[in-house]
Amino acid sequence: MTKPESSFRELFDRLAAKRKEPAWLVRLRERGMQRFDELGFPTIHDEEWRFTNLAPIATREMHKAHEISLDTSDVAPFAIEGLDTVRLVFVNGRFAPALSRTRGLPQGVTVGSLAAAIARGDAVVEKNLGRLADVETSAFTAIGTALFEDGVFVHVPAQAIVEQPIHVIFLTVPGSETAQIHPRSLIVADRESKVSVIEDHVSLGEGVAFTNALTEIVAGEGTHVRHSRLQRENMEAMSVLTLHSEQGRDSDFGSHSALLGGALVRNGIYPTLRGTGCTSLLNGIYVAVGSQHHDTNMRVRHAEPHCGSRQFYRGILDDRARGVFSGRIIVHEGAQKTDAKQTCMNLLLSDEAHVEAKPQLEIYADDVKCTHGATVGQIDEDALFYLQARGIEEVVARTLLFFAFANEVIDRMEIEPVRELLRSLVGERLPQSIEKVAVR
């Protein structure tokens, strides 16, 4: 191991000596640490990472994040206007009950700290934690399993309906040293239930921090589950965000992603359609400027017949920004009548911006309908001419076309306050780019 990698082992040993946890979790953590020792960080020689250089993470000395006390005024800027909802706040990976609110939940629904659920011996946690996210194949899953302190736990019992979205704020406060934070989340929706969770990654102040967030979602038979992930940390942040989901029969799952902040961001989305009759929507946007690097890696497994999935991703890149989209649809043997579609479209606003798009199909059944495609280009000059010919100034015309491009993804997001927030955040990044392109 290199010196930075060995620091993870040192931290694990210090924490293990202090923890008092159930035997099943101790075994899971130890295997995660052992596997990370064996794997180390991926490099560009690994196929799934060949367009993303992890040297800024792998070579950096990292430290345990400090415990910090904040008040409601520190969190207020990250509230989503118009969303009066259940809110959980985690500061540097630790639950902050004084900044959170969980009133108004239906009877039997559990929303709170994962660490607290483990401490009270919750059987749902023991059954599901680590079942979908395999420490054997991913170094980040392995080290996150070994080192996580806390995260959100949501359990919705059979036929319960959670009408209001659950807003989870993971707030990072960078310090003078690079902090490592490994939030772990578990969402379990039992038969015929309904729930929506917003996972929101934000920063308070400037500075470098490394977030390795892992979320597992179990959607039971006939459930309606929505998960939204917003990455709006500061422009120095480094984040690896991973989502694993599994769907039961006739379930409906939706994942929405928006990558806006961070210097180096990897967003991994790995759903498995395990029951017949499932539907899945994976929808996202990434907007990168300056020297930002945004990487979306997606693998959709159709394990049973008569399931449908749709993946829609769009990227907007300016300056020297880099984007990566790698999406793979795997249709297992016997998963007949699969209907899957994947599209990725990208706009480059600068001659120096660059994107790698790699859609893939891997099919082991013969009665399926699967399509995939990717585009990379600039604004449609015919559409621009059409608008200008009707008296619309070039800057305004470009603004309309850029927002139309972004809104096709944003409009699929079901929560109106989230849509309005994203339109505002995207708009903050685009005006200068639009004017710059217009005067070329």
VEXDREN-2710 file (C-alpha; in Angstrom, 1 decimal):
% VEXDREN-2710
k/r/px/py/pz
1/MET/0.0/0.0/0.0
2/THR/1.0/3.6/-0.6
3/LYS/1.3/5.9/2.4
4/PRO/-2.1/7.6/1.8
5/GLU/-3.8/4.2/1.4
6/SER/-2.1/2.9/4.6
7/SER/-3.6/5.9/6.5
8/PHE/-7.1/4.3/5.9
9/ARG/-5.8/1.1/7.6
10/GLU/-4.5/3.2/10.5
11/LEU/-7.8/5.0/11.0
12/PHE/-9.7/1.7/10.8
13/ASP/-7.6/0.1/13.5
14/ARG/-8.0/3.1/15.8
15/LEU/-11.8/3.2/15.3
16/ALA/-12.1/-0.6/15.7
17/ALA/-10.5/-0.5/19.1
18/LYS/-13.1/2.0/20.3
19/ARG/-16.3/0.6/18.7
20/LYS/-18.8/-1.7/20.4
21/GLU/-20.9/-3.1/17.5
22/PRO/-22.7/-6.3/16.8
23/ALA/-20.7/-9.2/15.5
24/TRP/-22.3/-9.2/12.0
25/LEU/-21.2/-5.6/11.5
26/VAL/-17.7/-6.2/12.8
27/ARG/-17.3/-9.0/10.3
28/LEU/-18.6/-6.8/7.5
29/ARG/-16.3/-4.0/8.4
30/GLU/-13.3/-6.2/8.7
31/ARG/-13.9/-7.8/5.3
32/GLY/-14.3/-4.3/3.8
33/MET/-11.0/-3.2/5.2
34/GLN/-9.3/-6.4/4.1
35/ARG/-10.6/-6.1/0.6
36/PHE/-9.5/-2.5/0.3
37/ASP/-6.0/-3.5/1.3
38/GLU/-6.1/-6.0/-1.5
39/LEU/-7.6/-3.8/-4.2
40/GLY/-6.3/-0.3/-3.5
41/PHE/-7.7/2.6/-5.5
42/PRO/-8.6/2.0/-9.1
43/THR/-6.4/3.4/-11.8
44/ILE/-6.9/4.4/-15.4
45/HIS/-5.8/0.8/-16.3
46/ASP/-9.1/-0.4/-14.9
47/GLU/-11.7/-0.4/-17.7
48/GLU/-14.4/1.3/-15.6
49/TRP/-12.1/4.1/-14.5
50/ARG/-10.0/4.6/-17.7
51/PHE/-11.3/8.1/-18.3
52/THR/-11.1/9.2/-14.6
53/ASN/-7.8/9.7/-13.0
54/LEU/-8.1/9.2/-9.2
55/ALA/-4.6/10.5/-8.4
56/PRO/-6.1/13.6/-6.6
57/ILE/-7.8/11.2/-4.2
58/ALA/-5.3/8.3/-4.1
59/THR/-2.2/10.4/-3.4
60/ARG/-3.8/12.7/-0.8
61/GLU/-3.2/12.3/2.9
62/MET/-6.6/12.2/4.5
63/HIS/-7.8/12.5/8.1
64/LYS/-10.9/11.8/10.1
65/ALA/-13.4/14.6/9.8
66/HIS/-13.8/16.8/12.9
67/GLU/-17.0/16.9/14.9
68/ILE/-18.5/20.4/14.4
69/SER/-21.5/22.0/16.1
70/LEU/-23.7/24.2/13.9
71/ASP/-26.9/26.1/14.3
72/THR/-30.0/26.4/12.2
73/SER/-28.7/29.5/10.5
74/ASP/-25.8/27.5/9.0
75/VAL/-28.2/25.0/7.4
76/ALA/-30.9/27.5/6.3
77/PRO/-29.2/28.3/3.0
78/PHE/-29.5/24.7/1.9
79/ALA/-33.2/24.3/2.5
80/ILE/-35.2/23.8/-0.7
81/GLU/-37.7/26.7/-1.0
82/GLY/-41.3/25.5/-1.1
83/LEU/-40.5/22.1/0.3
84/ASP/-42.0/21.8/3.8
85/THR/-40.8/18.3/4.5
86/VAL/-39.1/15.9/6.8
87/ARG/-35.4/16.9/7.0
88/LEU/-32.4/15.0/8.3
89/VAL/-29.0/16.8/8.6
90/PHE/-25.6/15.1/8.8
91/VAL/-22.6/17.3/9.5
92/ASN/-19.3/15.8/8.4
93/GLY/-21.0/12.4/8.3
94/ARG/-22.6/12.5/11.8
95/PHE/-26.3/13.0/12.5
96/ALA/-27.3/16.4/13.9
97/PRO/-30.7/15.9/15.6
98/ALA/-30.9/19.5/16.7
99/LEU/-30.9/20.6/13.0
100/SER/-33.3/17.8/11.9
101/ARG/-37.1/17.3/12.0
102/THR/-39.1/14.2/11.6
103/ARG/-42.6/15.2/12.5
104/GLY/-45.7/14.2/10.6
105/LEU/-44.6/10.7/9.5
106/PRO/-47.1/7.9/9.1
107/GLN/-47.3/5.4/11.9
108/GLY/-44.7/2.7/11.7
109/VAL/-42.4/4.6/9.4
110/THR/-38.8/4.9/10.6
111/VAL/-36.6/7.8/9.5
112/GLY/-33.4/8.7/11.3
113/SER/-29.8/7.8/12.1
114/LEU/-28.4/4.6/10.7
115/ALA/-25.9/4.4/13.6
116/ALA/-28.8/4.6/16.1
117/ALA/-30.7/1.9/14.3
118/ILE/-27.7/-0.4/14.5
119/ALA/-27.2/0.4/18.2
120/ARG/-30.8/-0.6/19.0
121/GLY/-30.4/-3.9/17.0
122/ASP/-32.9/-3.1/14.2
123/ALA/-33.5/-6.4/12.3
124/VAL/-34.2/-4.6/9.0
125/VAL/-30.7/-3.1/9.1
126/GLU/-29.0/-6.4/9.9
127/LYS/-30.9/-8.1/7.1
128/ASN/-30.2/-5.5/4.4
129/LEU/-27.0/-3.5/5.1
130/GLY/-24.3/-4.6/2.7
131/ARG/-26.5/-7.0/0.8
132/LEU/-26.6/-5.0/-2.4
133/ALA/-23.3/-3.1/-2.2
134/ASP/-20.6/-5.8/-2.6
135/VAL/-17.2/-5.0/-0.9
136/GLU/-15.6/-7.7/-3.1
137/THR/-15.7/-5.7/-6.3
138/SER/-15.4/-2.0/-5.4
139/ALA/-12.6/-0.4/-3.4
140/PHE/-14.8/2.6/-2.5
141/THR/-17.6/0.3/-1.3
142/ALA/-15.0/-1.7/0.7
143/ILE/-13.4/1.3/2.4
144/GLY/-16.8/3.0/2.9
145/THR/-18.1/-0.1/4.6
146/ALA/-15.0/-0.3/6.8
147/LEU/-15.1/3.4/7.9
148/PHE/-18.7/4.8/7.8
149/GLU/-19.9/6.4/11.1
150/ASP/-23.5/7.2/10.3
151/GLY/-26.0/7.9/7.6
152/VAL/-29.8/7.9/7.0
153/PHE/-32.0/4.9/7.7
154/VAL/-35.5/4.8/6.2
155/HIS/-37.9/2.0/6.7
156/VAL/-41.4/2.2/5.2
157/PRO/-43.6/-0.8/6.3
158/ALA/-46.1/-2.5/4.0
159/GLN/-48.8/-0.3/2.4
160/ALA/-47.6/2.8/4.2
161/ILE/-47.6/6.0/2.1
162/VAL/-45.1/8.8/2.9
163/GLU/-46.6/11.7/1.0
164/GLN/-43.9/14.3/1.8
165/PRO/-40.4/13.9/0.5
166/ILE/-37.6/13.2/3.0
167/HIS/-34.8/15.7/2.5
168/VAL/-31.4/14.4/3.7
169/ILE/-28.7/17.1/3.8
170/PHE/-25.1/15.8/4.0
171/LEU/-23.2/18.9/5.0
172/THR/-19.4/19.0/4.7
173/VAL/-17.4/21.6/6.6
174/PRO/-13.8/21.5/5.1
175/GLY/-10.9/22.2/7.4
176/SER/-7.2/22.9/7.1
177/GLU/-6.6/19.2/6.5
178/THR/-8.4/17.0/3.9
179/ALA/-11.2/15.2/5.7
180/GLN/-12.6/11.9/4.6
181/ILE/-16.3/11.3/5.1
182/HIS/-18.1/8.0/4.4
183/PRO/-21.9/8.5/4.8
184/ARG/-23.8/5.2/4.5
185/SER/-27.6/5.2/3.8
186/LEU/-30.2/2.4/3.8
187/ILE/-33.7/2.8/2.4
188/VAL/-36.1/-0.1/2.7
189/ALA/-39.7/0.1/1.3
190/ASP/-41.8/-2.9/2.0
191/ARG/-44.7/-4.2/-0.1
192/GLU/-47.0/-1.7/-1.8
193/SER/-45.5/1.3/0.0
194/LYS/-44.5/4.7/-1.3
195/VAL/-41.6/7.0/-0.4
196/SER/-39.4/9.7/-1.9
197/VAL/-35.9/10.6/-0.6
198/ILE/-33.7/13.6/-1.6
199/GLU/-30.0/13.1/-1.0
200/ASP/-28.4/16.5/-1.0
201/HIS/-24.6/17.0/-0.8
202/VAL/-23.5/20.5/0.2
203/SER/-20.5/22.4/1.6
204/LEU/-20.2/25.1/4.2
205/GLY/-17.2/27.2/3.2
206/GLU/-14.3/26.5/0.9
207/GLY/-11.6/23.9/1.1
208/VAL/-10.9/20.3/0.1
209/ALA/-12.8/17.3/1.5
210/PHE/-13.4/13.8/0.2
211/THR/-16.9/12.3/0.4
212/ASN/-17.5/8.6/-0.3
213/ALA/-21.3/8.2/0.0
214/LEU/-23.0/4.8/-0.5
215/THR/-26.7/4.3/-0.6
216/GLU/-28.6/1.0/-0.8
217/ILE/-32.3/1.0/-1.7
218/VAL/-34.6/-2.1/-1.4
219/ALA/-37.9/-1.6/-3.2
220/GLY/-40.4/-4.4/-2.4
221/GLU/-43.2/-5.7/-4.4
222/GLY/-45.6/-3.1/-5.8
223/THR/-43.7/-0.2/-4.3
224/HIS/-43.3/3.4/-5.7
225/VAL/-39.8/4.7/-4.7
226/ARG/-38.1/7.8/-5.8
227/HIS/-34.5/8.9/-5.0
228/SER/-33.0/12.2/-6.0
229/ARG/-29.3/13.0/-5.6
230/LEU/-28.1/16.6/-5.7
231/GLN/-24.3/17.2/-5.8
232/ARG/-23.8/20.9/-5.1
233/GLU/-20.7/20.9/-2.9
234/ASN/-18.0/23.6/-3.4
235/MET/-15.7/23.6/-6.4
236/GLU/-12.8/21.9/-4.6
237/ALA/-14.7/18.9/-3.2
238/MET/-14.0/15.3/-4.3
239/SER/-16.9/12.9/-4.2
240/VAL/-17.6/9.3/-5.1
241/LEU/-21.3/8.8/-4.8
242/THR/-22.7/5.2/-5.3
243/LEU/-26.3/4.0/-5.4
244/HIS/-27.4/0.3/-5.5
245/SER/-31.0/-0.6/-5.8
246/GLU/-33.1/-3.8/-6.0
247/GLN/-36.7/-4.0/-7.1
248/GLY/-39.3/-6.5/-6.3
249/ARG/-42.2/-7.6/-8.6
250/ASP/-44.3/-4.8/-10.1
251/SER/-42.3/-2.1/-8.4
252/ASP/-41.7/1.4/-9.8
253/PHE/-38.3/3.0/-9.1
254/GLY/-36.9/6.3/-10.2
255/SER/-33.4/7.8/-9.7
256/HIS/-32.7/11.4/-10.5
257/SER/-29.2/12.9/-10.4
258/ALA/-27.8/16.4/-10.7
259/LEU/-24.1/17.0/-10.6
260/LEU/-23.2/20.7/-10.3
261/GLY/-20.4/21.1/-7.8
262/GLY/-17.1/19.4/-7.0
263/ALA/-13.7/19.3/-8.6
264/LEU/-13.8/15.5/-9.2
265/VAL/-17.1/13.6/-9.0
266/ARG/-18.0/10.0/-9.7
267/ASN/-21.7/9.1/-9.7
268/GLY/-22.4/5.4/-9.8
269/ILE/-25.9/4.1/-10.3
270/TYR/-26.4/0.3/-10.2
271/PRO/-30.1/-0.9/-10.2
272/THR/-31.2/-4.5/-10.4
273/LEU/-34.7/-5.3/-11.7
274/ARG/-35.2/-8.5/-9.7
275/GLY/-39.0/-9.1/-10.0
276/THR/-41.2/-9.4/-13.0
277/GLY/-43.1/-6.3/-14.2
278/CYS/-40.7/-3.8/-12.8
279/THR/-40.3/-0.3/-14.2
280/SER/-37.2/1.9/-13.7
281/LEU/-36.4/5.5/-14.7
282/LEU/-32.8/6.7/-14.4
283/ASN/-32.6/10.4/-15.2
284/GLY/-29.8/13.0/-14.7
285/ILE/-27.9/16.1/-15.7
286/TYR/-24.3/17.1/-15.2
287/VAL/-23.1/20.7/-15.6
288/ALA/-19.3/21.2/-15.5
289/VAL/-17.3/24.4/-15.9
290/GLY/-13.7/25.4/-15.3
291/SER/-11.6/22.3/-14.8
292/GLN/-14.4/20.2/-13.2
293/HIS/-14.5/16.5/-13.9
294/HIS/-17.9/14.7/-13.7
295/ASP/-18.1/11.0/-14.3
296/THR/-21.4/9.0/-14.5
297/ASN/-21.2/5.3/-14.4
298/MET/-24.4/3.2/-14.7
299/ARG/-25.1/-0.5/-14.9
300/VAL/-28.7/-1.7/-15.2
301/ARG/-29.4/-5.3/-14.7
302/HIS/-32.6/-6.9/-16.0
303/ALA/-32.8/-10.1/-14.1
304/GLU/-36.4/-11.1/-14.8
305/PRO/-38.8/-11.0/-17.7
306/HIS/-41.4/-8.3/-18.6
307/CYS/-39.5/-5.3/-17.1
308/GLY/-38.9/-1.9/-18.6
309/SER/-36.1/0.7/-18.0
310/ARG/-35.4/4.1/-19.3
311/GLN/-32.2/6.1/-18.9
312/PHE/-32.0/9.7/-19.9
313/TYR/-28.8/11.7/-19.2
314/ARG/-27.6/15.1/-20.5
315/GLY/-24.4/17.0/-20.0
316/ILE/-23.4/20.6/-20.5
317/LEU/-19.6/21.3/-20.4
318/ASP/-17.7/24.6/-20.7
319/ASP/-14.1/25.8/-20.3
320/ARG/-11.7/22.8/-19.8
321/ALA/-14.3/20.7/-18.1
322/ARG/-14.4/16.9/-18.6
323/GLY/-17.4/14.7/-18.7
324/VAL/-17.7/10.9/-18.7
325/PHE/-20.8/8.8/-19.3
326/SER/-20.6/5.0/-19.3
327/GLY/-23.9/3.2/-19.3
328/ARG/-24.4/-0.5/-19.6
329/ILE/-27.7/-2.4/-19.8
330/ILE/-27.4/-6.1/-19.0
331/VAL/-30.2/-8.4/-19.9
332/HIS/-29.9/-11.7/-18.1
333/GLU/-30.7/-15.1/-19.6
334/GLY/-34.4/-15.7/-19.4
335/ALA/-35.3/-12.0/-19.0
336/GLN/-37.5/-12.1/-22.0
337/LYS/-39.8/-9.2/-23.1
338/THR/-37.3/-6.7/-21.7
339/ASP/-37.8/-3.2/-22.9
340/ALA/-34.8/-0.9/-22.3
341/LYS/-33.8/2.4/-23.7
342/GLN/-30.7/4.5/-23.0
343/THR/-29.7/7.9/-24.3
344/CYS/-27.0/10.4/-23.4
345/MET/-26.7/13.8/-25.0
346/ASN/-24.0/16.4/-24.4
347/LEU/-23.4/20.1/-25.3
348/LEU/-19.9/21.5/-25.4
349/LEU/-19.7/25.2/-25.0
350/SER/-15.9/25.4/-25.4
351/ASP/-13.4/24.1/-27.8
352/GLU/-11.4/22.8/-24.8
353/ALA/-14.3/21.0/-23.1
354/HIS/-14.3/17.2/-23.6
355/VAL/-16.7/14.3/-23.0
356/GLU/-16.4/10.5/-23.3
357/ALA/-19.8/8.8/-23.9
358/LYS/-19.9/5.0/-23.9
359/PRO/-23.4/3.4/-24.0
360/GLN/-23.4/-0.4/-24.0
361/LEU/-25.8/-3.3/-24.4
362/GLU/-25.1/-6.8/-23.0
363/ILE/-28.0/-9.2/-23.9
364/TYR/-28.4/-12.9/-23.1
365/ALA/-32.1/-13.2/-24.1
366/ASP/-33.6/-13.3/-27.6
367/ASP/-37.0/-11.6/-27.2
368/VAL/-36.1/-8.1/-26.1
369/LYS/-36.4/-4.5/-27.3
370/CYS/-33.3/-2.5/-26.4
371/THR/-31.8/0.6/-27.8
372/HIS/-29.0/2.9/-26.8
373/GLY/-27.3/6.0/-28.2
374/ALA/-25.1/9.0/-27.4
375/THR/-24.5/12.4/-29.0
376/VAL/-21.8/15.1/-28.5
377/GLY/-22.1/18.5/-30.1
378/GLN/-22.8/22.2/-30.0
379/ILE/-25.9/24.2/-30.2
380/ASP/-28.2/23.5/-33.2
381/GLU/-27.4/26.4/-35.6
382/ASP/-30.6/25.8/-37.5
383/ALA/-32.7/26.3/-34.4
384/LEU/-30.6/29.4/-33.5
385/PHE/-31.2/30.8/-36.9
386/TYR/-34.9/30.1/-36.6
387/LEU/-35.2/32.1/-33.4
388/GLN/-33.0/35.0/-34.6
389/ALA/-35.0/35.2/-37.8
390/ARG/-38.0/36.0/-35.6
391/GLY/-36.3/38.9/-34.0
392/ILE/-34.8/37.3/-30.9
393/GLU/-31.3/38.4/-30.0
394/GLU/-28.6/35.8/-30.2
395/VAL/-27.8/35.8/-26.5
396/VAL/-31.5/35.4/-25.7
397/ALA/-31.9/32.7/-28.4
398/ARG/-29.0/30.7/-27.0
399/THR/-30.3/31.0/-23.5
400/LEU/-33.7/29.6/-24.6
401/LEU/-32.0/26.7/-26.4
402/PHE/-29.7/25.9/-23.5
403/PHE/-32.5/25.8/-21.0
404/ALA/-34.7/23.8/-23.3
405/PHE/-31.8/21.2/-23.5
406/ALA/-31.5/21.1/-19.7
407/ASN/-35.2/21.2/-19.0
408/GLU/-35.9/17.9/-20.8
409/VAL/-34.1/16.2/-17.9
410/ILE/-35.2/18.5/-15.1
411/ASP/-38.9/18.3/-16.1
412/ARG/-38.9/14.5/-15.5
413/MET/-38.2/15.1/-11.8
414/GLU/-41.5/14.8/-9.9
415/ILE/-40.9/17.3/-7.1
416/GLU/-41.6/20.8/-8.2
417/PRO/-39.4/22.6/-5.6
418/VAL/-36.4/20.4/-6.7
419/ARG/-37.1/21.3/-10.3
420/GLU/-37.1/25.1/-9.5
421/LEU/-33.9/24.8/-7.5
422/LEU/-32.1/23.0/-10.3
423/ARG/-33.3/25.5/-12.9
424/SER/-31.9/28.3/-10.7
425/LEU/-28.6/26.5/-10.1
426/VAL/-28.1/25.7/-13.8
427/GLY/-29.0/29.2/-14.7
428/GLU/-26.3/30.6/-12.4
429/ARG/-23.7/28.6/-14.4
430/LEU/-24.9/29.3/-17.9
431/PRO/-25.3/33.1/-18.5
432/GLN/-21.6/33.8/-18.7
433/SER/-21.0/30.8/-21.0
434/ILE/-23.9/31.9/-23.2
435/GLU/-22.6/35.4/-23.6
436/LYS/-19.1/34.1/-24.3
437/VAL/-20.3/31.8/-27.0
438/ALA/-22.5/34.5/-28.6
439/VAL/-19.6/36.9/-29.1
440/ARG/-17.2/34.3/-30.7
END
